[in-house]
Amino acid sequence: MNNPHLEKFLNEQIQIPSPLFNEVRQYALQRGFPLISDDVGQQLQMFASFFDSPKILELGSGFGYSAMWFLEGMSKGEIHLCDFTQANLDLAEGYLKKMGKFSLVKPMYCGNALDYIKNSKSTFDIIFIDIDKLFYLDAIKASVEHLTSGGLIIMDNLFFGGRVYLDDGKKQLGRKSILDAIDFIKQDSRFIVSMIDVGDGLLLAKLR
Ligand SMILES: C[S@@+](CC[C@H](N)C(=O)[O-])C[C@H]1O[C@@H](n2cnc3c(N)ncnc32)[C@H](O)[C@@H]1O
C-alpha cells in the first residue's frame, strides 16, 4: 500500500482479538521472526468464518500466530499445522492451548510441508501457503490437488516485499517461484483468482 495515511487509518481499525495476540507478536518481534500482519490475520479469520466446520491446512505455521487468527473465526472444524521446526510447533501448542482452541488442532506435522500435503489423502476447505518462497510453485501445484469443491487457496507474501513487481535483482529464485505460482493458478480455469493489497499481498484462488 503506498498511501501511509490510509495504511495508518486501516491499521488503527484492526480488532486484535485478545492480549495473547499482542504477546505472540511481541515475542516474534524480539526474535525477529516473520509473522503474518494483523490485517492479513483479519482476512484469515473472516475466511474461516465463511465455513460451518472448516478443514484448514497451513503450510508454514511458525509458532501458531496465523493459526490463532484462523481459529478465532472457527467454533468447529480442524486445522493442520506444518513446520520444519519442532521448537516452533511446541511454542504453537502452548499458545493454542492458552487460547483454548487446541482441541481443533490436528495434527502438527514437523518436516517439509510439501511432503505432508503430497502424502495427504485428505482435502481441505482452506490451504494457507506461508513457507519459503522458493517452494511456492510446488506448494500451489500440490494445493490444487487437495481442495474441496468451493475451497480456497490463500498465498501470503505475494508481493515479496515489493520484489515481485519491482525487480531488484535479489532473491531471484523466490521471485520466480512466486511469479510461476501466479501464472500456474491463473491458467487453471477451475479457479477464480484474485490478488489483494493486504499486508505483503495475498493471492486468493477459489475452486469453483
Ligand atoms: C513466515 S514463517 C510462518 C509464519 C506463520 N504463518 C505465522 O504468521 O504465524 C515461515 C515458517 O515456515 C517454515 N517453513 C519454511 N519452508 C518450509 C517447508 N518447506 N516446510 C515446512 N516448514 C517450512 C519456517 O520454519 C517458518 O517457521
The ligand as an SDF file (V2000), in Angstrom:
LIG
                    3D

 27 29  0  0  0  0  0  0  0  0999 V2000
    6.8170  -16.7920    7.6510 C   0  0  0  0  0  0  0  0  0  0  0  0
    7.0010  -18.0720    8.8040 S   0  0  0  0  0  0  0  0  0  0  0  0
    5.3520  -18.5740    9.1130 C   0  0  0  0  0  0  0  0  0  0  0  0
    4.6190  -17.6740    9.9750 C   0  0  0  0  0  0  0  0  0  0  0  0
    3.2310  -18.1440   10.3310 C   0  0  0  0  0  0  0  0  0  0  0  0
    2.4260  -18.4750    9.1850 N   0  0  0  0  0  0  0  0  0  0  0  0
    2.5470  -17.0490   11.1180 C   0  0  0  0  0  0  0  0  0  0  0  0
    2.2560  -15.9990   10.5420 O   0  0  0  0  0  0  0  0  0  0  0  0
    2.3290  -17.2400   12.3120 O   0  0  0  0  0  0  0  0  0  0  0  0
    7.5110  -19.3850    7.7680 C   0  0  0  0  0  0  0  0  0  0  0  0
    7.6520  -20.7070    8.5140 C   0  0  0  0  0  0  0  0  0  0  0  0
    7.6430  -21.7310    7.5470 O   0  0  0  0  0  0  0  0  0  0  0  0
    8.6070  -22.7010    7.8870 C   0  0  0  0  0  0  0  0  0  0  0  0
    8.9680  -23.3200    6.5990 N   0  0  0  0  0  0  0  0  0  0  0  0
    9.5550  -22.7650    5.5170 C   0  0  0  0  0  0  0  0  0  0  0  0
    9.6020  -23.6370    4.4970 N   0  0  0  0  0  0  0  0  0  0  0  0
    9.0060  -24.7800    4.9540 C   0  0  0  0  0  0  0  0  0  0  0  0
    8.7200  -26.0390    4.3890 C   0  0  0  0  0  0  0  0  0  0  0  0
    9.0440  -26.3360    3.1240 N   0  0  0  0  0  0  0  0  0  0  0  0
    8.1130  -26.9740    5.1530 N   0  0  0  0  0  0  0  0  0  0  0  0
    7.7750  -26.7050    6.4440 C   0  0  0  0  0  0  0  0  0  0  0  0
    8.0010  -25.5140    7.0260 N   0  0  0  0  0  0  0  0  0  0  0  0
    8.6100  -24.5680    6.2880 C   0  0  0  0  0  0  0  0  0  0  0  0
    9.7040  -21.9750    8.6290 C   0  0  0  0  0  0  0  0  0  0  0  0
   10.3030  -22.8480    9.5640 O   0  0  0  0  0  0  0  0  0  0  0  0
    8.9330  -20.8470    9.3120 C   0  0  0  0  0  0  0  0  0  0  0  0
    8.5830  -21.2060   10.6180 O   0  0  0  0  0  0  0  0  0  0  0  0
  1  2  1  0
  2  3  1  0
  2 10  1  0
  3  4  1  0
  4  5  1  0
  5  6  1  0
  5  7  1  0
  7  8  2  0
  7  9  1  0
 10 11  1  0
 11 12  1  0
 11 26  1  0
 12 13  1  0
 13 14  1  0
 13 24  1  0
 14 15  1  0
 14 23  1  0
 15 16  2  0
 16 17  1  0
 17 18  1  0
 17 23  2  0
 18 19  1  0
 18 20  2  0
 20 21  1  0
 21 22  2  0
 22 23  1  0
 24 25  1  0
 24 26  1  0
 26 27  1  0
M  CHG  2   2   1   9  -1
M  END
$$$$
